[in-house]
């Protein structure tokens, strides 16, 4: 792999990082190799990555700047992502981002792709939704744009990759359809008739690969991506067709959604309300045709469902 440009991938066993590693492995003629970074190289997930072509697995921790610097040493690029849902802390995300930025600077990394999101407080300037943790509207959004500054201040050449709602949330995050007392499945979101940009998690990694493949062209740019923009009713209709039974769309008020009581319900309720109320801005930033130029394999929801509908829990 010595003649290949090495891309360090933080969170390599996660959804986004794993997608980057697999995209690099799937393009043996692309000129890159992946250095998959994980806290536990002995895990089953890490061993699966280690078996892929042009992939090495190394140990490092986003909370340990020195370990990241060692892992980034000799790398042309780095894909950086943080892990909000471990402890729901934007401050922890900021600390991890600063560690990554400092390590990338010290190691002389030529190009970082940083997985980020909008700061919703630039849009929500009133009290339409509760303030969380003292100063945020949607903490897992707002903290990431705060963390953008870490890369800018460190002087690291960075592409800011803004992602979208994972369709895998229907499988792993408890946001899939639930069966009502009448036996009919219902998808419950506080989105009204607004469109929700969504994406297959693996397509984030493929798009990051596309960004690295462009060389220096996208350094300093903000790229916002999605695979398709769909209303709740459209999501339910497509999901029902893939599952072979009716799925209704249950449009509830954001206050009702926030009251559901699962961990992070207020956070997720605020997120949906932001996307509902600022549909024009949020959808408008995510040009599907442009995203497809970076990732020609970009999936729409029907394509994702064809491969994944069977994994959606039907409560």
Secondary structure, DSSP 8 states (H G I E B T S, - for coil): -TTSEEEEETTTTSHHHHHHHHHHHT-TTSSEEEEEEES-TTSHHHHHHHTSTTEEEEE--TT-HHHHHHHHTT-SEEEE---GGGTT-HHHHHHHHHHHHHHHHHHT-SEEEEEE---GGGT--SSSS--BTTTBSSHHHHHHHHHHHHHHHHT--EEEEE--EETTHHHHSS-S-EE-TTS-EEEEES-TT-EEEEE-HHHHHHHHHHHHHTTTTTTT-EEE--SEEEEHHHHHHHHHHHHTS-EEEEE--HHHHHTT-STTHHHHHHHHHHHHHTHHHHHHT--HHHHHHH-TT---HHHHHHHHGGGS---
